[in-house]
Amino acid sequence: MTPAMSAENERSIFGRTFFCECGKTHTVQPREVLYARGAAEQFPALCARAVSGRRVTLLMDERTRAVAGRELGRSLAGGGWQVSEILVPDPSRGHSPICDDLTKDALSARIGETDLFVPVGGGVMTDLARWIAEDRALPFVSFATAASMNGYASASIAGTVRGVKSLLYARPPLAIAADPAIIERAPLELTASGLGDVLAKPVSTADWRLNELVFGDYYCARSAGLIAEIEPLYADHPEQIRAREPKAMQGLFDALLLTGVSMSMAGTSAPCSGGEHMVSHSLDMMASLDGTEHDLHGRQVGVGTLLASELYRRVLAVESPLFRAPPPEIDRPFWGRLADGVAAEYGGKVGRLREAAQTLRQKERWNLLRETLTPMLRTPENLRECLSRAGAAYKAEQIKSAKQRLLQAFLHGHEIRSRFTILDLARLVGVMPEAAGEIVEEWS
């Protein structure tokens, strides 16, 4: 058995190999995390410990180049590295780069021979570099510029492929570096986005455990609880996030890294991506359909977590559910040109929907599910207070969405992935779609 660990020990998990109570031996990558003022000066040595070559490609946009990329380039060149800088263009005025197959292919065509990729930035830069590095079977080392998302240390790519928000698997970075001075002065909306992403953990972990209880799928309690000791550093006094208090900011950044590690340990994004993420992904896809702008991923996830938390509360309050037949297909008119891709994802879980209904008709199994999942969750009241005090988004209007648009994402989020989540369970037990409008009205 692996003993419970303190917050300081959890931070030392990077680079370790250990046998876990789940029955697997986990090797944790990244091997090294550097969180230090003046990190750019130490970065050449960090990269030298990661790879033997001396050709490095920096991937950044205009904003992250100004914040850190320019200094990193100078530092690496001064350390004897051959530096290539690739600037990722904004797709249009006022819009930041996105991680999709078109952007990835265009960037890849511009990149020559290299030994190491270094994304400078947040989620989009990290995922684009991870994607290109995976295509070329090359390593990467990340330089983070904001506590904005939980994917820095993960092996997954949240990319859009042919218009459909998809989950792709690659490898985690060999190392991650960040300068607290940069992290602390990042725009508050980026930091609040990171808080929204990490506050999703109780819902996503409950969804993961749900799949173990219903289908016997793999579940790792150590991975699920990796941030338990760190959570109070940012969640107990969320106003310290708004104030950019260093201890709270480091706690949030650590939690974001460790949730990424939990996904790599599990070999799936399930520990940190459940029904709440489906709401955010649906908003992204809806924006691509009608050409409107969507908000930051974590800000949308925070709002989605409120909806999913209330949905869980209503579902788990049902003592003796009468299960409905699962929806046989997606709403094709709603998804338009993305319908074929969405249908392929949804088709992958129709059989599991039927299996879930059959299994949960057993009274003892339903009772076990309720008893197990209820204590894992946080109430929507608690979550909303935390988001509000931190200056994070908790209403539809704060994520550039009318309530009706958010309602549509909530109603259609179960269709976009083959993963079974609370959005699916709620339909099987008859809580959704009837309660959707009331939940959106009350909690956004």
KOLDOMI-559038 format. One line per 8 residues: number of its first residue (from 0); their letters; for each residue x, y, z negated of N, C-alpha, C. Coordinates in steps of 0.2 Angstrom, whole numbers, always signed. Each point is the difference from the previous one (the first is absolute). Layout:
N
NUM) A) X/Y/Z/X/Y/Z/X/Y/Z | ...;
//
This chain:
444
0) MTPAMSAE) +4/-6/+0/-4/+6/+0/+4/+6/+0 | -2/+5/+4/+4/+7/+0/-3/+4/-6 | +5/+2/-5/-3/+4/-5/-2/+7/+2 | -5/+3/-4/-2/+7/+1/+6/+4/+0 | +0/+6/+4/+5/+4/+1/-2/+7/-2 | +5/+4/-2/-1/+7/-2/+0/+4/+7 | -2/+6/-1/+0/+5/+6/+7/+0/+3 | +5/+1/-5/+7/+0/+3/+2/-6/+3;
8) NERSIFGR) -2/-6/-3/+2/-6/+4/-3/-1/+6 | -6/+2/+1/-4/-1/+6/+4/+4/+6 | +3/+6/-2/+4/+4/+5/+6/-4/+2 | +2/-4/-4/+6/-4/+1/-1/-6/+4 | -6/-1/+3/-2/-6/+3/+3/+0/+7 | +2/+5/+3/+2/+1/+7/+7/-4/+0 | +0/-4/+6/+6/-5/+1/+0/-6/-4 | -5/-1/-4/+0/-6/-4/-3/-6/+3;
16) TFFCECGK) +2/-6/-1/-4/-7/+1/-2/-3/-6 | -6/-2/+0/-2/-3/-6/-6/-5/+1 | +0/-5/-4/-6/-5/+1/-6/+3/-4 | -6/+0/+3/-6/+3/-3/-5/-6/-2 | -4/+2/-5/-5/-4/-2/-5/-2/+5 | +0/+4/+6/-5/-2/+5/+3/-6/+4 | +6/-2/-2/+3/-6/+4/+5/+1/+5 | +0/+7/+2/+5/+2/+5/+6/+3/-3;
24) THTVQPRE) +6/+0/+4/+6/+3/-1/+0/+7/+4 | +0/+5/-4/-1/+7/+4/+7/+3/+0 | +2/+2/+6/+6/+4/+1/-2/+7/+2 | +1/+5/-4/-2/+7/+0/+4/+4/+5 | -3/+3/+5/+4/+5/+4/-5/+6/+0 | +3/+6/+0/+7/+2/+1/+4/-2/-6 | +7/-1/+2/+5/-2/-5/+2/+6/-5 | -1/+6/+3/+2/+6/-4/-5/+6/+1;
32) VLYARGAA) -1/+3/-6/-4/+6/+1/+4/+6/-4 | +1/+5/+4/+4/+6/-3/-5/+6/+0 | -1/+2/-7/-5/+6/-1/+5/+4/-4 | +3/+5/+3/+5/+5/-3/+0/+6/+3 | +1/+5/-3/+1/+7/+2/+7/+0/+4 | +0/+3/+6/+5/+0/+5/+1/-7/+3 | -6/-3/+1/+0/-7/+3/+4/+0/+7 | -1/+5/+4/+3/+1/+7/+7/-1/-1;
40) EQFPALCA) +4/+2/-5/+7/-1/+0/+2/-7/-2 | -4/-4/-3/+1/-7/-1/-2/-4/+5 | -4/+2/+5/-4/-4/+5/+5/-4/+4 | +6/+3/+3/+4/-3/+4/+3/-7/-3 | +2/+1/-7/+2/-6/-3/-5/-5/-1 | -7/+2/-1/-5/-5/-1/-1/-4/+7 | +0/+4/+5/+0/-3/+7/+5/-5/+1 | +6/+2/-2/+6/-4/+1/+0/-7/-4;
48) RAVSGRRV) -4/+0/-6/-1/-6/-4/-5/-4/+4 | -4/+3/+4/-6/-4/+3/+2/-4/+7 | +5/+4/+4/+2/-3/+6/+7/+1/+1 | +3/-4/+5/+7/+1/+1/+2/+5/+6 | -5/+1/+5/+1/+4/+5/+0/+8/-2 | +1/+4/+5/+0/+7/-2/-4/+4/+5 | -4/-3/+4/-5/+4/+4/-7/+0/-3 | -2/+7/-1/-7/+0/-4/-4/+5/+4;
56) TLLMDERT) -7/-2/+0/-5/+4/+4/-5/+3/-6 | +0/+6/+0/-5/+4/-5/-6/+1/+4 | -6/-2/-3/-6/+1/+3/-4/+5/-4 | -2/+6/+2/-4/+5/-4/-4/+4/+5 | -4/+4/-4/-4/+5/+4/+3/+7/-2 | -3/+5/+3/+3/+7/-1/+0/+2/-8 | -5/-2/-3/-1/+1/-8/+5/-3/-4 | +1/-7/+1/+4/-4/-4/+8/+2/+2;
64) RAVAGREL) +1/+2/+6/+7/+2/+2/+2/+6/-4 | -5/+5/+0/+2/+6/-4/+1/-2/-7 | -4/-4/-3/+0/-2/-7/+6/-4/-2 | +2/-5/+4/+5/-4/-2/+5/-3/+6 | -3/+0/+6/+3/-4/+5/+6/+4/+3 | +0/+6/+0/+6/+4/+2/+6/-1/-4 | -1/+0/-7/+5/-1/-5/+2/-7/+0 | -4/-5/+1/+2/-7/+1/+5/-1/+6;
72) GRSLAGGG) -2/+3/+5/+4/-1/+6/+7/+3/-1 | +0/+6/-3/+7/+3/-2/+4/-5/-5 | -4/-2/-5/+4/-5/-5/+2/-6/+4 | -4/-3/+4/+2/-6/+3/+6/+1/+5 | +0/+5/+4/+5/+2/+4/+7/+1/-4 | -1/+3/-5/+6/+1/-4/+3/-6/-3 | -5/-5/-1/+3/-6/-3/+2/-5/+5 | +1/+2/+7/+2/-4/+5/-5/-4/+4;
80) WQVSEILV) -6/+2/-1/-5/-3/+4/-1/+3/+7 | -2/-4/+5/-2/+3/+6/-8/+1/+0 | -2/+6/+0/-7/+2/-2/-4/+1/+7 | -5/-3/+1/-5/+2/+5/-7/+2/-3 | -2/+6/+1/-6/+3/-3/-6/+0/+5 | -5/-4/-1/-6/+0/+4/-6/+3/-4 | -2/+6/+4/-5/+4/-3/-7/-3/+3 | -5/-2/-4/-6/-2/+2/-5/+6/+1;
88) PDPSRGHS) -2/+1/+6/-4/+6/+1/-7/-1/-3 | -3/+6/-1/-7/+0/-2/-4/-1/+6 | -5/-4/-1/-4/-1/+6/-4/+6/+3 | -1/+5/-4/-4/+6/+2/+1/+5/-5 | -1/+6/+2/+1/+6/-5/-5/-2/-6 | +3/+1/-6/-3/-1/-6/-1/-7/-3 | +2/-5/+4/-1/-7/-1/+7/-3/-1 | +1/-4/-6/+6/-4/-1/+1/-6/+4;
96) PICDDLTK) +6/-3/+1/+1/-6/+3/-5/-6/-3 | -1/-5/+4/-4/-5/-2/+4/-7/+1 | -2/-5/-3/+4/-6/+1/-5/-5/+4 | +1/+0/+7/-3/-4/+4/+4/-3/+5 | -2/-5/+4/+4/-3/+5/+3/+4/+5 | -4/+5/+2/+2/+5/+6/+6/+4/-3 | +0/+3/-6/+5/+4/-3/+6/-5/-1 | -1/-6/-2/+6/-4/-2/+3/-2/+7;
104) DALSARIG) -3/-2/+5/+3/-1/+6/+4/+6/+3 | -3/+5/+0/+3/+6/+3/+7/+2/-4 | +0/-1/-7/+6/+1/-4/+5/-5/+2 | -2/-6/+0/+5/-6/+1/+3/+1/+7 | -3/+3/+5/+3/+1/+6/+6/+6/+0 | -1/+4/-5/+5/+5/-1/+6/-2/-4 | +0/-5/-4/+5/-2/-4/+5/-5/+3 | +6/+2/-1/+6/-4/+3/+2/-6/-5;
112) ETDLFVPV) +6/-2/+1/+3/-5/-5/+1/+3/-6 | -1/-4/-5/+0/+3/-7/+1/-6/-5 | +3/+1/-6/+1/-5/-5/-5/+0/-6 | -3/+6/+0/-5/+1/-6/-5/+6/+2 | -6/-1/-2/-5/+5/+0/-1/+3/-7 | -1/+7/+0/-2/+3/-6/-6/+5/+1 | -6/-2/-2/-5/+4/+0/+0/+6/-5 | -1/+6/+2/+0/+5/-5/-7/+3/+0;
120) GGGVMTDL) -3/-1/-6/-7/+2/+0/-4/-4/-5 | -7/-1/+2/-5/-4/-3/-2/-6/+4 | -7/-1/+0/-2/-6/+2/+1/-1/+8 | -2/+5/+4/+1/+0/+7/+7/-2/+2 | +5/+4/-2/+7/-1/+2/+2/-7/-3 | -2/-2/-6/+2/-6/-2/-2/-6/+4 | -7/+0/+2/-3/-5/+3/+3/+0/+8 | +1/+6/+3/+3/+0/+7/+7/-3/+0;
128) ARWIAEDR) +4/+2/-5/+7/-3/+0/-1/-8/-2 | -4/-2/-5/+0/-7/-1/-2/-4/+6 | -5/+3/+4/-3/-3/+6/+6/-1/+5 | +3/+5/+1/+6/+0/+5/+5/-4/-2 | +2/+0/-6/+6/-4/-3/-2/-7/+0 | -7/-2/-1/-2/-7/+1/+1/-2/+7 | -2/+4/+5/+0/-2/+7/+7/-2/+2 | +5/+4/-3/+7/-1/+2/+4/-4/-5;
136) ALPFVSFA) -3/-3/-5/+3/-4/-5/+6/+3/-4 | -2/+7/-1/+5/+4/-4/-2/+2/-7 | +4/+2/-4/-2/+2/-7/-1/+7/+0 | -4/+2/-5/-1/+7/-1/+1/+2/-8 | +2/+6/-1/+0/+3/-7/-4/+7/+0 | -5/+0/-5/-4/+6/+0/+2/+6/-4 | -1/+6/+3/+1/+6/-5/-7/+3/+0 | -3/-1/-6/-7/+3/-2/+0/+7/-1;
144) TAASMNGY) -5/+4/+2/+0/+7/-1/-7/+2/-4 | -4/-5/-2/-6/+2/-4/-2/-7/-3 | -3/+1/-6/-4/-6/-3/-7/+0/+3 | +0/-2/+6/-6/+1/+4/-4/-7/+2 | +4/-6/-1/-4/-6/+2/+4/-6/-3 | -3/-6/+0/+3/-6/-3/+4/-4/+5 | +1/+2/+6/+3/-4/+5/+8/+0/+0 | +3/+4/-4/+7/+1/+1/+4/-7/-1;
152) ASASIAGT) -2/-4/-5/+4/-6/-1/-4/-6/+2 | -5/+1/+4/-4/-6/+3/+3/-3/+6 | -3/-5/+2/+2/-4/+7/-5/+1/+5 | -5/+4/-2/-6/+1/+5/+0/+7/+4 | -3/+0/+5/+0/+6/+5/-8/+1/+0 | -2/+6/-1/-7/+2/+1/+0/+4/+6 | +0/-4/+6/+0/+3/+6/-6/-1/+4 | -1/+5/+5/-6/-1/+4/+2/-3/+7;
160) VRGVKSLL) -3/-5/+2/+1/-4/+6/-6/+0/+4 | +1/+3/+6/-6/+1/+5/-6/+3/-4 | +1/+4/-4/-5/+4/-3/-3/-3/-7 | +2/-6/-1/-2/-3/-6/+5/+0/-6 | -2/+2/-5/+4/+1/-6/+2/-7/-2 | +7/-2/+0/+2/-7/+0/+5/-1/-6 | +1/-6/-2/+5/-1/-5/+5/-5/+3 | +6/+3/+0/+6/-4/+3/+5/-2/-5;
168) YARPPLAI) +3/-5/+1/+5/-2/-5/+7/+1/+3 | +5/+2/-4/+7/+1/+2/+4/-2/-6 | +5/+5/-2/+4/-1/-6/+1/+6/-4 | +1/-1/-6/+1/+6/-4/+7/+3/+1 | +1/+6/-2/+6/+4/+1/+6/-4/-5 | +6/+1/+3/+5/-3/-5/+1/+5/-6 | -1/+6/+1/+0/+5/-6/-4/+6/+1 | -1/+3/-5/-5/+6/+0/+4/+6/-4;
176) AADPAIIE) +0/+6/+3/+3/+5/-4/-5/+6/+0 | +0/+4/-5/-4/+6/-1/+3/+5/-5 | -1/+6/+1/+3/+5/-4/-6/+3/-4 | +0/+0/-7/-6/+2/-4/-1/+8/+2 | +5/+4/+2/-2/+7/+1/-4/+0/+7 | +1/-4/+4/-4/+0/+6/-7/-3/-1 | +0/-6/-4/-7/-3/-2/-4/+5/-4 | +3/+3/-4/-4/+5/-5/-3/+6/+4;
184) RAPLELTA) +4/+2/+5/-3/+6/+3/-4/-1/+7 | -1/-7/+1/-4/-2/+6/-7/+3/-1 | -4/+2/+6/-6/+3/-1/-5/-5/-4 | -4/+4/-5/-4/-4/-4/-5/-5/+3 | -2/+2/+6/-5/-5/+3/+4/-6/+2 | +6/+0/+1/+4/-7/+1/+1/-4/-6 | +2/+4/-5/+0/-4/-7/-6/-2/-2 | -6/+4/+1/-6/-3/-2/-3/-6/+4;
192) SGLGDVLA) +3/+0/+6/-2/-5/+5/+4/-7/-3 | +6/+1/-3/+3/-6/-3/-4/-2/-6 | -2/+4/-4/-4/-2/-6/-7/-3/+3 | -3/+2/+5/-6/-3/+2/+2/-7/+2 | +5/-1/+4/+2/-7/+2/+2/-5/-6 | +3/+3/-5/+2/-5/-6/-6/-1/-4 | -5/+5/-1/-6/-1/-4/-4/-6/+3 | +1/-1/+6/-4/-6/+4/+1/-7/-3;
200) KPVSTADW) +6/+0/-4/+2/-7/-2/-5/-4/-4 | -4/+3/-4/-4/-5/-4/-5/-3/+5 | -3/+4/+5/-5/-3/+5/+3/-5/+4 | +6/+2/+3/+3/-4/+5/+3/-7/-4 | +2/+1/-6/+2/-6/-3/-6/-5/-2 | -6/+3/-2/-6/-3/-1/-2/-4/+7 | +1/+3/+5/-2/-3/+7/+5/-6/+1 | +6/+1/-2/+5/-6/+1/-2/-5/-4;
208) RLNELVFG) -1/+1/-7/-2/-5/-4/-7/-3/+2 | -4/+4/+3/-7/-3/+2/+1/-5/+5 | +5/+1/+5/+2/-5/+5/+3/-7/-3 | +3/+1/-6/+3/-6/-3/-6/-4/-3 | -5/+4/-4/-5/-4/-3/-5/-3/+5 | -1/+3/+6/-5/-2/+4/+3/-6/+5 | +6/+2/+3/+3/-5/+5/+6/-4/-3 | +2/+2/-6/+6/-4/-2/+7/+3/+3;
216) DYYCARSA) -1/+6/+3/+6/+4/+3/+6/+1/-5 | +6/+1/+3/+5/+1/-5/-1/+7/-3 | +2/+0/-7/+0/+6/-4/+6/+0/-5 | +3/+5/-1/+6/+1/-4/-1/+5/-6 | -1/-2/-6/-2/+5/-5/+6/+5/-1 | +6/-3/+1/+6/+5/-1/+0/+5/+5 | -2/-1/+6/+0/+5/+5/-6/+4/-1 | -5/-2/-2/-6/+4/-2/+1/+5/-5;
224) GLIAEIEP) +4/-2/-5/+1/+4/-6/+6/+4/+0 | +3/+1/+5/+7/+3/+1/+1/+7/-3 | -6/+4/+1/+1/+7/-2/-4/+1/-7 | -2/-5/-4/-4/+1/-6/+4/+4/-5 | +7/-1/-1/+3/+4/-5/+2/+7/+3 | +0/+1/+6/+1/+7/+3/-6/+4/+0 | -6/-3/+1/-6/+4/+2/-1/+6/-5 | +1/-1/-7/-2/+6/-4/+4/+6/+1;
232) LYADHPEQ) +6/-1/+3/+5/+6/+2/-4/+5/+4 | -4/-2/+4/-4/+5/+5/-7/+0/-1 | -3/-6/-3/-8/+0/+0/-2/+2/-7 | +4/+0/-5/-3/+3/-6/-1/+7/-1 | +5/+4/+4/+0/+7/+0/+1/+2/+7 | -5/-1/+4/+0/+2/+8/+1/+7/+1 | -1/+4/-5/+1/+8/+2/+8/+1/+0 | +4/-5/-2/+7/+1/+0/+2/-1/+8;
240) IRAREPKA) -4/-4/+3/+1/-1/+8/-1/+7/+3 | -5/+3/-2/-2/+7/+3/+6/+5/-1 | +3/-1/-6/+5/+5/-3/+7/-2/+3 | +0/-6/+3/+7/-3/+3/+5/-1/-6 | -3/-2/-6/+4/-2/-5/+5/-6/+1 | +7/+1/+0/+4/-5/+2/-1/-7/-2 | -2/-1/-7/-1/-7/-2/-6/-3/+3 | -5/+4/+1/-6/-3/+3/+1/-1/+8;
248) MQGLFDAL) +4/+4/+3/+1/-1/+7/+5/-6/+1 | +5/-1/-4/+3/-6/+1/-4/-6/-2 | -4/+0/-5/-5/-6/-1/-4/-1/+6 | -3/+5/+3/-4/-1/+6/+4/-3/+6 | +6/+3/+1/+5/-3/+5/+2/-7/-1 | +1/-2/-6/+2/-7/-2/-6/-4/+1 | -6/+2/-2/-6/-4/+1/-1/-2/+8 | +1/+6/+4/-1/-1/+7/+5/-5/+3;
256) LLTGVSMS) +6/+0/-3/+5/-5/+3/-2/-7/-3 | -2/-1/-6/-1/-6/-3/-6/-3/+3 | -5/+4/+2/-6/-3/+4/+2/-3/+6 | +5/+4/+4/+3/-3/+6/+3/-6/-1 | +4/-1/-6/+3/-6/-1/-5/-6/-2 | -5/+2/-3/-5/-5/-1/-3/-3/+6 | -1/+4/+5/-2/-3/+7/+5/-4/+3 | +6/+2/+0/+6/-5/+2/+0/-6/-4;
264) MAGTSAPC) +0/+0/-6/+0/-6/-4/-6/-5/+2 | -6/+3/+1/-5/-4/+1/-1/-2/+8 | +4/+3/+4/+0/-2/+7/-6/+3/+4 | -4/+5/-3/-6/+2/+2/-1/+7/-3 | -4/+4/+4/-1/+7/-3/-6/+0/-5 | -3/-6/-1/-6/-1/-4/+1/+3/-7 | +6/+0/-4/+0/+2/-6/-2/+8/-1 | +1/+3/+6/-1/+8/+0/-4/+2/+5;
272) SGGEHMVS) -4/-4/+4/-4/+2/+5/-7/-4/+0 | -5/+3/-2/-6/-4/+0/-6/+4/+3 | -6/-1/-2/-5/+4/+3/+0/+7/+0 | +4/+3/-5/+1/+7/+0/+4/+3/+6 | +5/-4/+2/+4/+1/+6/-4/-1/+6 | -5/-4/+1/-4/-1/+6/-4/+6/+1 | -2/+4/-5/-4/+6/+1/+5/+5/+3 | +6/+1/-3/+5/+5/+3/+2/-2/+8;
280) HSLDMMAS) +1/-7/+1/+2/-2/+7/-6/+2/+4 | -6/-1/-2/-6/+1/+4/+0/+7/+2 | +1/+5/-5/+0/+7/+2/+5/+2/+5 | +6/-3/-1/+6/+1/+5/-3/-2/+7 | -3/-6/+1/-2/-3/+6/-6/+4/+3 | -4/+3/-4/-6/+4/+2/+3/+7/+3 | +5/+2/-3/+4/+6/+2/+3/-1/+7 | +2/-6/+1/+3/-1/+7/-5/-1/+5;
288) LDGTEHDL) -6/-2/-2/-6/-1/+5/-2/+7/+2 | -1/+5/-5/-3/+6/+2/+5/+6/+1 | +6/-2/-1/+5/+6/+1/+1/+5/-6 | -3/-2/-6/+0/+5/-5/+6/-2/-5 | +2/+4/-4/+5/-1/-5/-2/-3/-6 | +4/-5/-2/-1/-3/-7/+5/+2/-5 | -1/-1/-6/+4/+2/-5/+6/-5/-2 | +4/+2/-5/+5/-5/-2/-3/-6/-2;
296) HGRQVGVG) +4/-6/+1/-2/-6/-2/-2/-1/-7 | +5/+2/-5/-2/-1/-7/-5/+4/-2 | -1/+6/+2/-6/+4/-2/-6/-3/+2 | -1/-3/+6/-6/-4/+2/+0/-6/-4 | +5/-4/-2/+0/-6/-4/-3/+2/-7 | +2/+6/-3/-2/+2/-6/-8/+0/+0 | -3/+3/+5/-7/+1/+0/-3/-7/+1 | +3/-4/+5/-2/-7/+1/+0/-4/-6;
304) TLLASELY) +5/+1/-5/+0/-4/-6/-6/+2/-5 | -2/+6/+0/-6/+2/-4/-6/-4/+3 | -1/+0/+6/-6/-4/+3/+1/-7/-2 | +6/-3/+1/+1/-7/-1/-1/-2/-7 | +2/+4/-4/+0/-1/-8/-7/+0/-2 | -4/+5/+3/-8/+0/-2/-3/-6/+3 | +2/-2/+6/-3/-6/+3/+2/-6/-4 | +6/-1/-2/+1/-6/-5/-4/+0/-6;
312) RRVLAVES) -1/+6/-3/-4/+0/-6/-7/-2/+2 | -3/+2/+5/-7/-3/+2/+0/-7/+2 | +5/-2/+3/+0/-7/+2/+1/-5/-6 | +5/+2/-4/+1/-4/-6/-5/+0/-6 | -5/+5/+1/-6/+0/-4/-5/-4/+1 | +0/-3/+6/-5/-5/+3/+1/-7/-4 | -5/-2/-3/+1/-6/-4/-1/-6/+4 | -5/+0/+4/-2/-6/+4/-1/+2/+7;
320) PLFRAPPP) +5/+1/+4/-1/+3/+7/-4/-5/+5 | -4/+2/+4/-3/-4/+6/+4/+2/+6 | +5/-4/+2/+4/+1/+6/-3/+1/+6 | +2/+5/+4/-3/+1/+7/+5/-4/+5 | -2/-1/+6/+4/-2/+5/+4/+5/+2 | +7/-1/+2/+4/+5/+1/-1/+3/+7 | +1/+7/+1/-1/+3/+7/+3/-4/+5 | -3/-2/+6/+4/-5/+5/+5/+4/+4;
328) EIDRPFWG) -1/+7/+1/+4/+3/+4/+1/+8/-2 | +4/+3/+3/+1/+7/-1/-5/+5/+3 | +0/+6/-2/-4/+5/+3/+4/+3/+6 | -1/-3/+6/+4/+1/+6/-1/+7/+2 | -6/+3/+1/-1/+7/+2/+3/+5/-5 | +1/-2/-6/+3/+5/-5/+8/+0/+2 | +3/-5/+2/+7/+0/+1/+2/+1/+7 | -5/+0/+5/+2/+2/+6/+6/-3/+4;
336) RLADGVAA) +4/+3/+2/+6/-3/+4/+5/-4/-5 | -1/+1/-6/+4/-4/-5/-4/-7/-2 | -6/-1/+3/-4/-5/-3/+3/-7/+1 | +4/-1/+6/+3/-7/+1/+5/-2/-5 | +4/+5/-2/+5/-1/-5/-3/-1/-7 | -5/+4/-2/-3/-1/-6/-4/-6/+0 | -3/-2/+5/-3/-7/+0/+4/-6/-1 | +6/+1/+3/+5/-6/-1/+2/+0/-7;
344) EYGGKVGR) +1/+5/-4/+2/+0/-7/-6/-3/-4 | -6/+3/+1/-6/-2/-4/-1/-8/+1 | +1/-2/+7/-2/-7/+1/+5/-5/-4 | +6/+3/-2/+4/-4/-4/-2/-2/-7 | -5/+3/-2/-2/-1/-7/-8/-2/+0 | -3/-1/+5/-7/-2/+0/-1/-7/-4 | +5/-4/+2/-1/-7/-4/+1/+1/-7 | +5/+4/-2/+1/+1/-7/-6/+4/-4;
352) LREAAQTL) -3/+4/+4/-6/+3/-3/-5/-6/-2 | -1/-4/+4/-5/-6/-1/+3/-4/-6 | +6/-1/+0/+3/-4/-5/-1/+3/-7 | +1/+7/+0/+0/+4/-6/-7/-1/-3 | -5/+1/+4/-7/-1/-2/-2/-6/-3 | +3/-6/+3/-2/-6/-2/+4/-2/-7 | +6/+3/-1/+4/-1/-6/-3/+3/-5 | -2/+7/+1/-3/+4/-6/-7/-1/-2;
360) RQKERWNL) -3/-5/+4/-7/-2/-2/+0/-4/-6 | +6/-3/-2/+1/-4/-6/+1/+5/-6 | -5/-1/-4/-1/+5/-6/+7/+1/-4 | +3/-5/-1/+6/+0/-4/+6/+4/+4 | +0/-1/+6/+5/+4/+4/-1/+7/+0 | -7/+2/+1/-2/+7/+0/+2/+3/-7 | -2/-3/-5/+2/+2/-7/+7/+1/-1 | +4/-5/+2/+7/+1/+0/+3/+6/+3;
368) LRETLTPM) -3/+1/+6/+2/+6/+4/-1/+6/-4 | -6/+1/-2/-2/+6/-4/+4/+1/-6 | +2/-5/-4/+4/+0/-6/+7/+2/+2 | +3/-3/+5/+7/+1/+2/+1/+7/+3 | -5/+3/+4/+2/+6/+4/-2/+6/-4 | -5/+0/-4/-3/+6/-4/+6/+3/-4 | +4/-3/-4/+5/+3/-4/+6/+3/+5 | +0/-2/+6/+6/+2/+4/-1/+7/+3;
376) LRTPENLR) -7/+2/+0/-2/+6/+3/+0/+6/-4 | +1/+6/+3/-1/+7/-3/-7/+2/+2 | -3/+4/-4/-6/+3/+2/+1/+6/+4 | -5/+1/+5/+0/+6/+4/+1/+6/-4 | -3/+1/-6/+0/+6/-4/+7/+1/-2 | +4/-5/-2/+7/+0/-2/+4/+2/+6 | -1/-3/+6/+4/+2/+6/-1/+7/+2 | -6/+2/+0/-2/+7/+3/+3/+5/-5;
384) ECLSRAGA) +0/-1/-6/+3/+5/-5/+8/+0/+1 | +3/-6/+1/+7/+0/+2/+2/+4/+6 | -4/-1/+5/+1/+3/+7/-1/+7/-1 | -5/+2/-3/-2/+7/-1/+6/+4/-4 | +2/-3/-5/+5/+4/-5/+6/+0/+4 | +2/-4/+4/+6/+0/+4/+0/+4/+6 | -6/+3/+2/-1/+4/+6/+0/-4/+6 | -2/-6/-1/-1/-5/+6/-7/+1/+3;
392) AYKAEQIK) -1/-3/+6/-7/+0/+3/-4/-5/-4 | -7/+1/-1/-4/-4/-2/-7/+1/+3 | -1/+4/+4/-6/+2/+4/+1/-1/+7 | -6/-1/+4/+0/-1/+7/+3/+6/+3 | -3/+6/-2/+2/+6/+3/+8/+2/-1 | +3/-3/-5/+7/+1/-1/+4/-4/+5 | -2/-5/+3/+3/-4/+5/-2/+1/+7 | -2/+6/+1/-3/+2/+7/-5/-4/+3;
400) SAKQRLLQ) -5/-2/-5/-5/-5/+2/-7/+2/-2 | -5/+1/+4/-7/+1/-3/-2/-7/-3 | -4/+1/-5/-3/-6/-3/-2/-6/+4 | -4/+3/+6/-3/-5/+4/+6/-4/+4 | +5/+3/+1/+6/-3/+4/+3/-5/-5 | +1/+2/-6/+3/-5/-5/-5/-6/-1 | -6/+2/+0/-5/-6/-1/+1/-5/+6 | +1/+3/+6/+1/-5/+6/+6/-4/-1;
408) AFLHGHEI) +5/+3/-3/+7/-4/-1/-2/-5/-5 | -3/+2/-6/-2/-5/-5/-4/-6/+3 | -5/+2/+4/-4/-6/+3/+3/-4/+5 | +5/+2/+3/+4/-4/+5/+7/-2/-1 | +2/+2/-6/+7/-2/-2/+1/-8/+0 | -5/-4/-2/+0/-7/-1/+2/-3/+7 | -1/+3/+6/+0/-3/+6/+7/+0/+3 | +5/+5/-3/+6/+1/+4/+6/-5/-2;
416) RSRFTILD) -1/-4/-5/+6/-4/-2/-3/-7/-1 | +4/-5/+1/-2/-7/-2/+0/-1/-8 | +3/+4/-3/+0/+0/-8/-6/+0/-3 | -2/-4/-5/-6/+0/-4/+1/+4/-6 | -4/+5/+0/+0/+5/-6/-7/+1/-3 | +0/+5/-5/-6/+2/-3/-5/+2/+5 | +2/+3/+6/-5/+2/+5/-4/-6/+3 | +3/-5/+0/-3/-6/+3/-4/-4/-6;
424) LARLVGVM) +3/+0/-6/-4/-3/-5/-7/+4/-2 | +1/+6/+1/-6/+4/-2/-6/-1/+5 | +2/-2/+7/-5/-1/+5/-3/-7/-2 | +4/-5/-2/-2/-7/-1/-5/+0/-6 | +1/+4/-5/-5/+0/-6/-5/+5/+1 | -1/+4/+5/-5/+4/+2/+0/+7/-3 | +6/+2/-3/+1/+7/-2/+1/+5/+6 | +4/-2/+4/+1/+4/+7/-4/-3/+5;
432) PEAAGEIV) -3/+3/+5/+1/+8/+1/-4/+4/-4 | -5/-2/-4/-5/+4/-3/+3/+5/-4 | +5/-2/-4/+2/+5/-5/+5/+5/+2 | +2/-1/+7/+6/+4/+2/-2/+8/+0 | -5/+2/+2/-2/+7/+0/+0/+3/-7 | -3/-4/-5/+0/+3/-7/+7/+0/-2 | +4/-5/+1/+7/+0/-3/+4/+6/+3 | +0/+1/+7/+3/+6/+3/-2/+7/-3;
440) EEWS) -7/+0/-1/-3/+6/-2/+3/+2/-8 | +0/-5/-4/+2/+0/-7/+7/+1/-1 | +4/-3/+4/+8/-1/-1/+4/+4/+5 | -3/+4/+4/+4/+4/+5/-3/+7/+1;
//
